[in-house]
Amino acid sequence: MRIQATATLLMENDRVKVWRYDFEPGAETGWHVHGHEYVITTLTDCPLLLELPGGETRESFIAAGSAYSRPRGTEHNVINAGTQPMSFVEVELK
């Protein structure tokens, strides 16, 4: 069993919900399905291991200061695959 990433709600209004996620090495979000389209902005380099439905896994490296989006319904478990703490901000678009 992995340790859990820390999710901190930074703000919420009628249009967005903004979270900060902090991961120690090996920490995970746990399995979840996104109820909204969302945008991620990395605060640190983020070496990710993504566990996907059906047992698929994918490794990804997102450099610090990068941004990307994913659609509503995305299902996964996000794991810090690196040796250093990592952090990103997630903005859910309501």
N, C-alpha and C positions, 0 to 999 in steps of 0.2 A: 504494500500500500504506500502510495506517495503522499508527501505532505501537500497541503492545499495552498494555492496561491492566495494572496490577500486581495480582496476586492473592496475598494473604498468608493462610495458614492460621492462624487464631487459636486454635482448639481442636477436638478431636474426641474423642467417646466412643461408646458403643454406640448412642446415640439420636440424636445430632446431629453435624453438621460445620459449623463456623462460619468463614466467610471474610470478609476485608475486601478490597474492590476500590477501587483508586485509579486515576483516569483523568485524564490531561492532556487539554486541549482536542483533540478529534479522535481520541482513542485509542479502541480497540475491544477487546472480549473475544475476538473471533473466533467463528466459527460453533460452536455446541455444542448438545447435547440434554441436558436435565436428567434425571438418573436418579432423582431424588427430588422430592417436593413440597418447596417452599422458601418462606421468608419473607424479604423485603427490608426493611431499615430504612435510610432515607437519612440520611447525616451532613451532607450539603450539599444545596443545591438541585441537582436532577439534570435538566437538559434532555437528553432521550434521543432518539436516532434508532434505531429498532428495524428491523433487516432480518429479514424473515420468509420462510418457505418459499414458493416459487413466485414470488419476485421482489417481493413486497409489501413496502412500507416504511410505518412509522407513527412519527409524532413524538409525544412525550409529555413533560410536565413534572411532576416529582414534587418537591414542596417538602421542604426539610430537615426532618427529624424525622417524616416520614411512614412508614407501613408498608403493605405489600401482600403477597399470596401468589400463587403460580402452581402449577399441577399438575405432577406428574411427566410427563415427555415433552415439555415445552415446548422448542421449538427456535427459536433466534434468534442474531443477532449484535447486541450492545448497543454503541452508540457515543455518546460524549460530544459532543452537538451544540452545546454552549455554548462560551463564550470563556474560562471559568474552570475550574480543576481541580474534579473532583467525586469523591465517595466514598460508598460504601454498604457495609453489612454484610449478608451473605447467610447465612441459617441453613438448612441442608439437614436435613429431617426423615427420618431413616432408617427 
